[in-house]
Amino acid sequence: MKLPTIVILATILYLNLVKGETKSYIVTNDKLDNIEGEEESLILFDVQMVKRERYINGTVTLLEDFDDEQFELMVEMFTSPNSDGNYQQMAFGVPKIRWCEGMHKFYAKFIQPTMVFEENTNLPHVDEEEGLCPLPKGEYWVREILLDTEPWPTQFPRGLLKLIITAYKNDLLVGGAIVILKIEDRPT
């Protein structure tokens, strides 16, 4: 790891843990695209960004029960500081891990705070400790989702943030999503 990267990570950690500063940024949904599986797709994202607020609306369909025996999850994060589409991989993310562990560490902590069961989603609740496993097959809807960034770090690089979320069954890619978020300074 290059020295500037270490300095940036240490600064972010300091600001988050020691100073407890409030967030100086806002996040806007920009794009969400489905990733197809290598041989078959078992998780399908059919979502759009709607209204001026760029809400996420649509469905996520699981064609099988996603369990820890066969399924894994991976999240890669990239930043484009100039918002020009030239992305650099970030040191953050979730390496390929068992599905339920990934749901507990990533989804429950960073995405689920946005979800209100039967109000803006029918996705089942996943507890950070135990949670729901397997995640049952079915069609899950989301409507008017704006990400709650409260659990996110207080400092984040500005520009575009690209998340590549992929699901694997027995090490074979079975689908996922590419999520692009715009991160800007909070108006003062």
Salt bridges, closest charged atoms under 4 A:
GLU21 OE2 - LYS19 NZ 3.29
ASP33 OD2 - LYS31 NZ 3.50
GLU64 OE1 - LYS169 NZ 2.96
GLU101 OE2 - LYS105 NZ 2.80
GLU144 OE2 - LYS51 NZ 2.77
ASP171 OD1 - LYS96 NZ 3.68
ASP185 OD1 - ARG158 NE 2.74
